[in-house]
């Protein structure tokens, strides 16, 4: 059943849930309480790599399943993943707005300052404002959260991780950077994990890192080649435990 007052919606890719995302989502929840509207988080799933905004083989900070788990932890009324298939990915900005109004009864839409949408990312915050009257909603723009004078974004977090700056990335992420057990293959006899190069998961660059597996601290040495990345642990690894990255090992 839909809420007669409509819905308050936070929209974004939300890869690697960071402090900027947190401000946006919490503002949506606050606004939904103020207006007695249904609280909804909408995110996206790319069904093919070539439909991503970037033509690069971009790696995820969180797997799609992990992202959904984190978003659901906000205890909103609904977390919706819109599949960007060949049809939806070609929607004009107005077609996407009509989807929000017709399918989700959007009355308040909360987005980040740099939000883009529609075919070839042709819509932005100004487009959303342009159609407010026609489709009967209001837009709230969340300004950037700054870190050392730079706007926090998933791209910034991804850059820090790709540079091995784990501690800085963790400062921006709600949860420390983690490679989950089901995202890699581990040979428990040799205490070596492996992430295939075809995986969509980001792996930090070669080097030694301090990580936690459960309550135990390890040093993991990452060594990559054309087939993927090997994670070589300094002692015996227990089964089915996630790898939480703490910092670079100096």
N, C-alpha and C positions, 0 to 999 in steps of 0.2 A: 504494500500500500504506500502511495506517495504522500508526503507531508503536504497538507493543504497550504502551508506557508511557503512551499517550494524548498529549494536546496541551496546550500552554501557550499561552494566547490573550490578546492585547491587543486591546481593543475600544474604538472611538471613531469619531466623525465625522472627526476629524483634518483639518479644513479649515485651511489655512495652518499647516504643521507648525511648531510653536513649541517653546520650551524645556521647557514642561510635557509636551507630547507626547513629546519626546525622552527625558525621565526615565522616563516610563511604558513606552515601547517597549524601552528598554535594560534596564529591570528585568525585563520579560517574557523577553528574550533570556537574561539572567543566570539566571533561574529555570529556563528550559528546559534550559540547560546543566547546572544542578545536578541536575535530575531526569531527564535524558536523554529529555526529551519533545520532540515536534515543536513548532517555533516558528511561530505563526500570528498575523498581524495581520488583524483583521476591521474593515472600514469599510462605509459605506453609500452607496447611490446612490438619490437621490430621482427617481422617474420622472415625477412631476408636481410643479409648484411648490406646489400646494395640499396636498401630502402632507408638506411640510417641517414641522419642529417649529414654526417661526414662520409665521404667516399672512402676514407681510410678504414683499414681493418681495426677499428677502435675496440679496445678491450674494456670490459666492464669493471668497475670498482666492486660492485656487488652483483652476483648472479641475479637474474630476474626473480627467482624464487625467494632468495634472501631479501631482496628489496621489498617484495610484497609482505614478507614476515615482519620486517621493521615497520613498514607503513601501518600494518594492522595493529601494531603495539600501541598506536595512538588512541585506540578504542573509539574510532569514529563510526558513524552508522554504516558506511560502505567504503570499501577500497575497490576501485574499478580499474581494470587493465584493458585499455582499448588496443586492439590488435591492428597495427598499421600494415594492413595487407595492401595489395595493389590497388584496391578500390578506395579505401579510406585514405591512403597516403596521397591520393590525387585530389582529395577534397579541396575546394577553394576555402579561404578563410571563412566566408559566410556560410558555406555548407557545414563546416565544423561547428560554428556558433549555433546554427539551427539544430544540429545534433544535441548540443548541450541544453538548448531550450526545450526541445521536443521530448528527448529521451530521459533527461535528468531534471527537468523543471528548474533550471538554473535561475536563481534570483539574485545571488551574489557570487561573484567569481573573484578569487584571490590568486594573483600570479606574481612572479618575480619581475623586476624591472626589465629584464632581457628576454622575456618569454616570447617565443615565436611559434607559429603554427600554420597549418595549411600547406598546400602543395609548394614545394621548394622553400618552405619557411617564409612564405610571402606575407603572412599576417603577424602583427605584433600588438603591443599594448594599445597603440593608437587605433588599430583596427577594432579591437574589442570595444573601445570607448565609442567608436563611430556607430556601432550597431546596438548600443545600449537601449535606446528608445524603441527601436523596431522590435527587439526581442524581449524587452521588459526585464532587464537585469541591471545590476550595478557592478562596476569593476573596482577592485582595490589593488593598487600596485604596491608591492613591498620593495623598498629601496635596498641597495646592496648592503650586506654585512661586510665590513672591511677587516682584513688581517694584514698588518704592516702596510697599511695604505692601499692594499689591493683587494678588489671585490672577490669574496669567496664564491667559488663555483666548482662544479664537478671537474671542469677542465683544469683548474688550479690544483685540486687534490690529485688528479691523475698525473699531472706534471711532477708534483712533489714525489709521488710514489715511483714514477719512472726514473727519477733522479736518486732514488734510495733515501730520500729525506722522510723517513718513517715517522719520527717524532713530530715534525711539523705537520704532516698529513693527519696524524692522530689528534692533534690539537683542533683541527677543523671538523673531523668526523665525530658523529655522536657515539659510535662504537669504534674501538681500535681496529685498524685494518686487519682483516682476517681472511685466510684461505680456508674454506670449510672442507671437512673431511671428505665429503662426497664430490669435491671438485678436483681431487687428485688421486692418483694411484700410488699406494705405499707398499713397498716391499719391507715387511716387518722383520724379516730375517737379516736384511742389510741396513735397516733404518734409513732408507732412501725413499723419498717421494718423487713423483714425476708429474708435471703438467704439460700435456701435449700442446704443440704450437698451434693446433687448430682450436684449442679451447678459447672461449670468449673472456676468460678471467685474466685480469692483470696480475703479472708476477713482477716483483721488484727486480732491479738489475743484479748482475752477478756481484757476489760479495757475501760477507758474513753478517748475520743479524741475530739480535736477541729476540727470542720468541717464547711464548708461554703455550704449553699444551696442558690443559687442566691447571693444576697448581704447580707444575714443575716448569722450571726455566731451562731452556736449551739454547745452544748456538746452532744455527742452521747456515750452511754454506750453499749458496745458490750458484749453480754452474749451468749455463745454457749452451745449446747448440742448435743446429738447424731443425731438429726434431722437437725441441721443447726445452723445458728447464728442469734440472734435477735439484732436489732439495735434500742435502746430505746432513743428517742430524748427528750431534756429537755424542749421543748416548741412546739407549734403547727407547723406542717409541711405543707408547701404549696404543691399543687399537681404538679407532673411531673417535678420535679427539681432534677438534679444530685447532688450527695454527694461528695464534694471535701475535701479530708483529708488534714489538715494543720499541725497538730502536736499532740503529746500525751498531754493530759490534766493533769498537775501536781498538 
